[in-house]
Amino acid sequence: MFKSVFAAGAALSLSAGAAVAGPYVNIETNAGWVGDDYTAATTDLHVGYEGALGSDASWYVQGGPALVNVDGEETETEFSGKGGLGVAVTEQLSLYGELSFLTGEDDTNYGAKAGVKFNF
């Protein structure tokens, strides 16, 4: 999965009409609670690239270390990454999708996100 996300990003950046605007740095923390009980947080320290696919679409790919802090445990450093696409269907309607991963001690975790955005 890790290789395929970066390979897709590389292929997109080399394809006709794909302009590379990156690199960029993205630092993001995702934390979780159950009720008022903090459970964990993961902070991604990513370097990425983004670009256009024609006039109505864009792509990005990013990756780097991830600091995983589970409540009551020592912070672990893993590796995470994500890549995504966005497409403007009309001036008000766009579609997007993202694939992500986070390495782990035993298994790699994968995620997918897809959505529709409507601007008023």
Backbone hydrogen bonds, N-H to C=O, Kabsch-Sander energy under -0.5 kcal/mol:
donor,donor_aa,acceptor,acceptor_aa,energy
5,V,1,M,-2.4
6,F,2,F,-1.8
7,A,3,K,-2.6
8,A,4,S,-2.4
9,G,5,V,-1.9
10,A,6,F,-2.4
11,A,7,A,-2.8
12,L,8,A,-2.6
13,S,9,G,-2.1
14,L,10,A,-1.2
15,S,11,A,-1.0
15,S,12,L,-0.5
18,A,15,S,-1.8
19,A,17,G,-0.8
19,A,52,A,-1.0
21,A,19,A,-0.6
21,A,50,E,-3.5
22,G,50,E,-1.8
24,Y,48,G,-2.1
26,N,46,H,-2.3
28,E,26,N,-0.5
28,E,44,D,-1.8
30,N,42,T,-2.5
32,G,40,A,-2.7
34,V,37,D,-2.5
35,G,33,W,-0.5
37,D,34,V,-2.1
38,Y,36,D,-0.7
39,T,32,G,-2.8
40,A,32,G,-1.0
41,A,69,N,-1.9
42,T,30,N,-2.4
43,T,67,L,-2.4
44,D,28,E,-3.0
44,D,42,T,-0.6
45,L,65,P,-2.8
46,H,26,N,-2.5
46,H,44,D,-0.6
47,V,63,G,-2.2
48,G,24,Y,-2.8
49,Y,61,V,-2.5
51,G,59,W,-2.1
52,A,19,A,-1.6
53,L,57,A,-2.9
54,G,17,G,-1.7
56,D,53,L,-0.6
57,A,53,L,-0.6
58,S,86,G,-2.4
59,W,51,G,-2.3
60,Y,84,G,-1.9
61,V,49,Y,-2.2
62,Q,82,K,-2.8
63,G,47,V,-2.0
64,G,80,S,-2.4
66,A,78,E,-2.2
67,L,43,T,-2.9
68,V,66,A,-0.7
68,V,76,E,-3.4
69,N,41,A,-3.3
69,N,67,L,-0.6
70,V,68,V,-0.6
71,D,39,T,-2.9
73,E,70,V,-2.5
76,E,68,V,-2.6
78,E,66,A,-3.0
78,E,76,E,-0.6
80,S,64,G,-2.7
81,G,101,F,-1.7
82,K,62,Q,-2.5
83,G,99,L,-2.2
84,G,60,Y,-2.4
85,L,97,G,-2.0
86,G,58,S,-2.4
87,V,95,L,-2.9
88,A,56,D,-3.5
89,V,87,V,-0.7
89,V,93,L,-2.2
90,T,93,L,-2.1
94,S,117,K,-2.4
95,L,87,V,-2.8
96,Y,115,G,-2.2
97,G,85,L,-2.2
98,E,113,K,-2.8
99,L,83,G,-2.7
100,S,111,G,-2.4
101,F,81,G,-2.2
102,L,109,N,-2.2
103,T,79,F,-2.9
109,N,102,L,-3.1
111,G,100,S,-2.3
113,K,98,E,-2.5
115,G,96,Y,-2.4
117,K,94,S,-2.8
119,N,92,Q,-2.8
